[in-house]
Amino acid sequence: QVQLVESGGGLVQAGGSLKLSCAASGRTFDDMDWYRQAPGKQRELVATITRGGTTNVVDFAMGRFTISRDNTKNMLYLQMNNLKPDDTAVYYCHAETMYPMLDYWGKGTQVTVTS
């Protein structure tokens, strides 16, 4: 059974840092991503990493967030620095396979940034 389990969320002051982890199990994945959803807003992409390690970070996270993965441990990470109150959201791990084309979601971890 495929599972994605996020951890590492919490309450932090503006300017602080958190590192999110996503433990994947059940199979290996191609692209893996972090998404987030703030209250009253749509879920949005934060960062993507391919199996080979190529990364893409969206504009609001550039220079502050770093996505990484450890394929040997089937883990995905998101290092978040210089956090802002606008970063408050539930952060979700997302993983995809190409053959067959499937995708999976974790249940999310709450990040709350206070001013």
Backbone as a printed PyTorch tensor [residue, N CA C, xyz], in Angstrom:
tensor([[[  0.8390,  -1.1880,   0.0000],
         [  0.0000,   0.0000,   0.0000],
         [  0.8800,   1.2470,   0.0000]],

        [[  0.5740,   2.1740,  -0.8850],
         [  1.3620,   3.4050,  -0.9750],
         [  0.9360,   4.3720,   0.1160]],

        [[  1.9240,   4.9300,   0.8080],
         [  1.6460,   5.9420,   1.8330],
         [  2.6540,   7.0680,   1.7340]],

        [[  2.1550,   8.2740,   1.9480],
         [  3.0030,   9.4540,   2.0750],
         [  2.6550,  10.0830,   3.4130]],

        [[  3.6490,  10.2190,   4.2880],
         [  3.3860,  10.7460,   5.6190],
         [  4.2990,  11.9390,   5.8750]],

        [[  3.6780,  13.0990,   6.0210],
         [  4.4250,  14.3230,   6.2790],
         [  4.6740,  14.5080,   7.7720]],

        [[  5.7520,  15.2010,   8.0800],
         [  6.0590,  15.5790,   9.4540],
         [  6.9110,  16.8320,   9.4360]],

        [[  7.0640,  17.4540,  10.5990],
         [  7.9500,  18.5990,  10.7170],
         [  7.2600,  19.9460,  10.7780]],

        [[  5.9500,  19.9620,  10.6020],
         [  5.2310,  21.2180,  10.7060],
         [  5.1830,  21.7080,  12.1420]],

        [[  4.6950,  22.9360,  12.3100],
         [  4.6000,  23.4740,  13.6540],
         [  4.3690,  24.9580,  13.6400]],

        [[  4.5660,  25.5570,  14.8060],
         [  4.3780,  26.9840,  15.0100],
         [  5.7490,  27.6490,  15.0860]],

        [[  5.9430,  28.6940,  14.2910],
         [  7.2300,  29.3720,  14.2550],
         [  7.0130,  30.8610,  14.0690]],

        [[  7.9300,  31.6460,  14.5870],
         [  7.8390,  33.0880,  14.3960],
         [  8.3590,  33.4860,  13.0190]],

        [[  7.8830,  34.6010,  12.5300],
         [  8.3680,  35.1200,  11.2560],
         [  9.8870,  35.2410,  11.2970]],

        [[ 10.5080,  34.8440,  10.1920],
         [ 11.9590,  34.8270,  10.1150],
         [ 12.5850,  33.5110,  10.5130]],

        [[ 11.7870,  32.6390,  11.0870],
         [ 12.2840,  31.3400,  11.5340],
         [ 12.3320,  30.3200,  10.4140]],

        [[ 12.7090,  29.1070,  10.7920],
         [ 12.8820,  28.0250,   9.8240],
         [ 12.1720,  26.7590,  10.2890]],

        [[ 11.7730,  25.9550,   9.3270],
         [ 11.2510,  24.6200,   9.5750],
         [ 11.7330,  23.7120,   8.4620]],

        [[ 11.8780,  22.4300,   8.7850],
         [ 12.1760,  21.4490,   7.7560],
         [ 11.0850,  20.3830,   7.7580]],

        [[ 10.3720,  20.3020,   6.6550],
         [  9.3380,  19.2950,   6.4950],
         [  9.9320,  18.0280,   5.8890]],

        [[  9.3830,  16.9040,   6.3160],
         [  9.7920,  15.6110,   5.7700],
         [  8.5650,  14.8670,   5.2800]],

        [[  8.7660,  14.0460,   4.2760],
         [  7.7010,  13.1860,   3.7760],
         [  8.2780,  11.7850,   3.6200]],

        [[  7.7420,  10.8550,   4.3930],
         [  8.1790,   9.4670,   4.3150],
         [  7.2640,   8.7280,   3.3510]],

        [[  7.8450,   8.2450,   2.2700],
         [  7.0800,   7.5120,   1.2640],
         [  7.3030,   6.0220,   1.4220]],

        [[  6.2720,   5.2560,   1.1750],
         [  6.3980,   3.8100,   1.2720],
         [  5.4700,   3.1430,   0.2720]],

        [[  5.7510,   1.9140,  -0.0460],
         [  4.8980,   1.1510,  -0.9400],
         [  5.4140,   1.0520,  -2.3620]],

        [[  6.1860,   2.0290,  -2.7930],
         [  6.8250,   2.0100,  -4.1110],
         [  7.7470,   3.2140,  -4.2220]],

        [[  8.4910,   3.2770,  -5.2940],
         [  9.3240,   4.4580,  -5.5620],
         [  8.6000,   5.3570,  -6.5560]],

        [[  9.0410,   6.6130,  -6.6130],
         [  8.3120,   7.6130,  -7.3660],
         [  9.2100,   8.3630,  -8.3360]],

        [[  8.5780,   8.9300,  -9.3340],
         [  9.2890,   9.7950, -10.2810],
         [  9.3240,  11.2040,  -9.6960]],

        [[  8.5130,  12.1210, -10.2180],
         [  8.4890,  13.4640,  -9.6380],
         [  7.8330,  13.4450,  -8.2580]],

        [[  8.3740,  14.2750,  -7.3750],
         [  7.7650,  14.4850,  -6.0610],
         [  7.6620,  15.9830,  -5.8340]],

        [[  6.6280,  16.3820,  -5.1250],
         [  6.3440,  17.8070,  -4.9740],
         [  5.8880,  18.1310,  -3.5580]],

        [[  5.9720,  19.4000,  -3.2410],
         [  5.3050,  19.9570,  -2.0750],
         [  4.2600,  20.9510,  -2.5710]],

        [[  3.0640,  20.8280,  -2.0280],
         [  1.9920,  21.7860,  -2.2530],
         [  1.6090,  22.3740,  -0.9020]],

        [[  0.8520,  23.4600,  -0.9510],
         [  0.3210,  24.0120,   0.2880],
         [ -1.0730,  24.5780,   0.0290]],

        [[ -1.8420,  24.6320,   1.1010],
         [ -3.1840,  25.2060,   1.0190],
         [ -3.4500,  26.0230,   2.2590]],

        [[ -3.6320,  27.3190,   2.0390],
         [ -3.9630,  28.2320,   3.1240],
         [ -5.4820,  28.2760,   3.2960]],

        [[ -5.9550,  28.6840,   4.4630],
         [ -7.4110,  28.7430,   4.6840],
         [ -8.0930,  29.6230,   3.6480]],

        [[ -9.1230,  29.1090,   3.0340],
         [ -9.8790,  29.8710,   2.0650],
         [ -9.2340,  30.0080,   0.7050]],

        [[ -8.1170,  29.3420,   0.5070],
         [ -7.4110,  29.4550,  -0.7770],
         [ -7.2710,  28.0850,  -1.4320]],

        [[ -6.9650,  28.1130,  -2.7230],
         [ -6.7480,  26.8560,  -3.4360],
         [ -5.3750,  26.2790,  -3.1080]],

        [[ -5.2650,  24.9890,  -3.2630],
         [ -3.9770,  24.3350,  -3.0820],
         [ -3.0310,  24.8090,  -4.1840]],

        [[ -1.7880,  25.0960,  -3.8170],
         [ -0.8350,  25.6020,  -4.7930],
         [  0.4960,  24.8690,  -4.6860]],

        [[  1.1650,  24.7860,  -5.8250],
         [  2.4620,  24.1340,  -5.8830],
         [  3.5110,  25.0060,  -5.1990]],

        [[  4.3920,  24.3580,  -4.4550],
         [  5.4970,  25.0530,  -3.8060],
         [  6.8190,  24.7260,  -4.5130]],

        [[  7.0780,  23.4340,  -4.7070],
         [  8.3430,  23.0220,  -5.3030],
         [  8.2250,  21.5960,  -5.8270]],

        [[  9.0420,  21.3060,  -6.8360],
         [  9.0580,  19.9910,  -7.4810],
         [ 10.4830,  19.4900,  -7.5840]],

        [[ 10.6480,  18.1740,  -7.4890],
         [ 11.9550,  17.5710,  -7.7010],
         [ 11.7710,  16.2680,  -8.4670]],

        [[ 12.5830,  16.0780,  -9.5040],
         [ 12.5230,  14.8400, -10.2700],
         [ 13.3160,  13.7500,  -9.5500]],

        [[ 13.1920,  12.5320, -10.0350],
         [ 13.9260,  11.4360,  -9.4280],
         [ 15.4320,  11.6580,  -9.5550]],

        [[ 15.8170,  12.3170, -10.6270],
         [ 17.2310,  12.6040, -10.8440],
         [ 17.7550,  13.8020, -10.0720]],

        [[ 16.8480,  14.5330,  -9.3880],
         [ 17.2970,  15.6320,  -8.5390],
         [ 17.1300,  17.0250,  -9.1220]],

        [[ 16.5320,  17.1350, -10.2890],
         [ 16.2750,  18.4590, -10.8560],
         [ 15.1300,  19.1130, -10.0960]],

        [[ 15.3450,  20.3500,  -9.6670],
         [ 14.3480,  21.0160,  -8.8250],
         [ 13.7460,  22.2330,  -9.5170]],

        [[ 12.5560,  22.5590,  -9.0730],
         [ 11.8950,  23.7800,  -9.5140],
         [ 11.1280,  24.3300,  -8.3200]],

        [[ 11.3770,  25.5910,  -8.0010],
         [ 10.7310,  26.2420,  -6.8660],
         [  9.9410,  27.4240,  -7.3880]],

        [[  8.7100,  27.5690,  -6.9370],
         [  7.8810,  28.6630,  -7.4450],
         [  8.3790,  29.9860,  -6.8960]],

        [[  7.9360,  31.0660,  -7.5170],
         [  8.4940,  32.3880,  -7.2390],
         [  8.4410,  32.7700,  -5.7590]],

        [[  7.3150,  32.5270,  -5.0970],
         [  7.1970,  33.0130,  -3.7160],
         [  8.1340,  32.2720,  -2.7730]],

        [[  8.6230,  31.1240,  -3.1740],
         [  9.5070,  30.3180,  -2.3220],
         [ 10.9740,  30.4280,  -2.7240]],

        [[ 11.2260,  31.0230,  -3.8640],
         [ 12.5950,  31.0720,  -4.3690],
         [ 13.5010,  31.8500,  -3.4220]],

        [[ 14.6530,  31.2640,  -3.1470],
         [ 15.6000,  31.9080,  -2.2480],
         [ 15.3360,  31.6350,  -0.7820]],

        [[ 14.1710,  31.0500,  -0.4700],
         [ 13.8340,  30.7650,   0.9270],
         [ 13.6200,  29.2780,   1.1750]],

        [[ 13.0310,  28.5780,   0.2150],
         [ 12.6950,  27.1550,   0.3730],
         [ 13.5950,  26.3180,  -0.5170]],

        [[ 13.9830,  25.1490,  -0.0010],
         [ 14.7870,  24.2050,  -0.7660],
         [ 14.1500,  22.8270,  -0.6960]],

        [[ 13.9040,  22.2420,  -1.8660],
         [ 13.3520,  20.8860,  -1.9080],
         [ 14.4880,  19.9100,  -2.1660]],

        [[ 14.4130,  18.7680,  -1.5150],
         [ 15.4200,  17.7270,  -1.7250],
         [ 14.7880,  16.3710,  -1.4840]],

        [[ 15.4850,  15.3350,  -1.8880],
         [ 14.9810,  13.9830,  -1.6730],
         [ 16.1380,  13.0290,  -1.4710]],

        [[ 15.8530,  11.9440,  -0.7890],
         [ 16.8240,  10.8760,  -0.6050],
         [ 16.1790,   9.6100,  -1.1540]],

        [[ 16.5580,   9.2280,  -2.3510],
         [ 15.9310,   8.0760,  -2.9950],
         [ 16.2400,   6.7720,  -2.2560]],

        [[ 17.3750,   6.7090,  -1.5810],
         [ 17.7270,   5.4780,  -0.8620],
         [ 16.7970,   5.2500,   0.3200]],

        [[ 16.2800,   6.3480,   0.8730],
         [ 15.3720,   6.2490,   2.0210],
         [ 13.9130,   6.4920,   1.6300]],

        [[ 13.6830,   6.8280,   0.3620],
         [ 12.3380,   7.1550,  -0.1070],
         [ 11.7450,   8.3150,   0.6860]],

        [[ 12.5590,   9.3590,   0.8490],
         [ 12.1650,  10.5250,   1.6300],
         [ 12.1980,  11.7860,   0.7710]],

        [[ 11.3000,  12.7000,   1.0790],
         [ 11.2330,  14.0150,   0.4570],
         [ 11.3220,  15.0520,   1.5700]],

        [[ 12.0010,  16.1620,   1.2780],
         [ 12.1990,  17.2050,   2.2880],
         [ 11.8730,  18.5750,   1.7150]],

        [[ 11.5350,  19.4920,   2.6290],
         [ 11.3870,  20.8980,   2.2600],
         [ 11.9760,  21.7200,   3.3970]],

        [[ 13.1150,  22.3280,   3.1230],
         [ 13.7280,  23.2490,   4.0800],
         [ 13.1670,  24.6360,   3.8260]],

        [[ 12.5620,  25.2170,   4.8460],
         [ 11.9270,  26.5230,   4.7030],
         [ 12.6130,  27.5080,   5.6420]],

        [[ 13.2020,  28.5350,   5.0730],
         [ 13.8850,  29.5690,   5.8410],
         [ 13.1880,  30.8990,   5.6670]],

        [[ 13.4710,  31.8320,   6.5750],
         [ 12.8850,  33.1670,   6.5140],
         [ 11.3750,  33.1010,   6.2990]],

        [[ 10.7190,  32.3170,   7.1250],
         [  9.2790,  32.1240,   6.9880],
         [  8.5180,  33.4130,   7.2540]],

        [[  7.4000,  33.5630,   6.5490],
         [  6.5510,  34.7320,   6.6580],
         [  5.1490,  34.2990,   7.0710]],

        [[  4.3670,  35.1930,   7.6710],
         [  2.9900,  34.8170,   8.0300],
         [  2.1920,  34.2870,   6.8320]],

        [[  2.4590,  34.8020,   5.6360],
         [  1.7650,  34.3220,   4.4350],
         [  2.0950,  32.8750,   4.0880]],

        [[  3.1280,  32.3270,   4.7120],
         [  3.4670,  30.9140,   4.4800],
         [  2.6020,  29.9760,   5.3130]],

        [[  1.7710,  30.5290,   6.1680],
         [  0.8820,  29.7040,   6.9880],
         [ -0.0650,  28.9140,   6.0920]],

        [[ -0.0390,  27.5940,   6.2450],
         [ -0.8370,  26.7160,   5.3960],
         [ -0.6440,  25.2740,   5.8480]],

        [[ -1.4610,  24.4060,   5.2880],
         [ -1.1940,  22.9720,   5.3930],
         [ -0.3180,  22.5920,   4.2080]],

        [[  0.7830,  21.9400,   4.4830],
         [  1.7310,  21.5370,   3.4440],
         [  1.5590,  20.0610,   3.1400]],

        [[  1.4430,  19.7600,   1.8470],
         [  1.1630,  18.4030,   1.4080],
         [  2.3050,  17.8420,   0.5550]],

        [[  2.5900,  16.5970,   0.7820],
         [  3.5220,  15.8580,  -0.0520],
         [  2.7340,  15.2120,  -1.1930]],

        [[  3.2740,  15.2660,  -2.3900],
         [  2.6240,  14.7020,  -3.5760],
         [  3.6740,  13.9390,  -4.3620]],

        [[  3.2970,  12.7760,  -4.8640],
         [  4.2590,  11.9570,  -5.5990],
         [  3.6020,  11.3430,  -6.8180]],

        [[  4.3800,  11.1810,  -7.8690],
         [  3.8420,  10.7060,  -9.1410],
         [  4.6590,   9.5320,  -9.6650]],

        [[  3.9770,   8.6580, -10.3860],
         [  4.6510,   7.6260, -11.1390],
         [  4.2600,   7.7720, -12.6070]],

        [[  5.1760,   7.4560, -13.4890],
         [  4.9270,   7.6130, -14.9220],
         [  4.2710,   6.3790, -15.5240]],

        [[  4.7260,   5.2030, -15.0910],
         [  4.2380,   3.9640, -15.6840],
         [  3.8150,   3.0010, -14.5850]],

        [[  2.5430,   2.8770, -14.2610],
         [  1.4300,   3.6270, -14.8660],
         [  1.3980,   5.0560, -14.3390]],

        [[  0.6540,   5.9220, -14.9830],
         [  0.5540,   7.3180, -14.5710],
         [ -0.4150,   7.4190, -13.3940]],

        [[  0.1700,   7.5690, -12.2200],
         [ -0.6130,   7.6690, -10.9960],
         [ -0.0280,   8.7710, -10.1230]],

        [[ -0.8460,   9.2870,  -9.2190],
         [ -0.3040,  10.2210,  -8.2500],
         [ -0.9280,   9.9910,  -6.8860]],

        [[ -0.2040,  10.4200,  -5.8690],
         [ -0.5700,  10.1520,  -4.4890],
         [ -0.3710,  11.4080,  -3.6520]],

        [[ -1.1880,  11.5210,  -2.5930],
         [ -1.1200,  12.6610,  -1.6810],
         [ -0.9530,  12.1860,  -0.2490]],

        [[ -0.1790,  12.9520,   0.5200],
         [ -0.1770,  12.7690,   1.9500],
         [ -1.3380,  13.5230,   2.5710]],

        [[ -1.4710,  13.4090,   3.8930],
         [ -2.5790,  14.0550,   4.5860],
         [ -2.2430,  15.4690,   5.0200]],

        [[ -0.9860,  15.8530,   4.9220],
         [ -0.5970,  17.2230,   5.2040],
         [ -0.0530,  17.4480,   6.5980]],

        [[  0.7000,  18.5240,   6.7210],
         [  1.2300,  18.9560,   8.0120],
         [  1.0480,  20.4680,   8.1110]],

        [[  0.5830,  20.9160,   9.2560],
         [  0.2570,  22.3350,   9.4410],
         [  1.5080,  23.1450,   9.7470]],

        [[  1.6590,  24.2420,   9.0440],
         [  2.7150,  25.2220,   9.3260],
         [  2.0400,  26.5380,   9.6600]],

        [[  2.3500,  27.0800,  10.8090],
         [  1.7800,  28.3500,  11.2360],
         [  2.9180,  29.3040,  11.5680]],

        [[  2.9170,  30.4580,  10.9100],
         [  3.9660,  31.4540,  11.1050],
         [  3.3320,  32.6860,  11.7270]],

        [[  3.8200,  33.0750,  12.8910],
         [  3.2820,  34.2350,  13.5900],
         [  4.1660,  35.4580,  13.3600]],

        [[  3.5300,  36.6100,  13.3950],
         [  4.2860,  37.8560,  13.1520],
         [  4.8310,  38.4130,  14.4500]]])
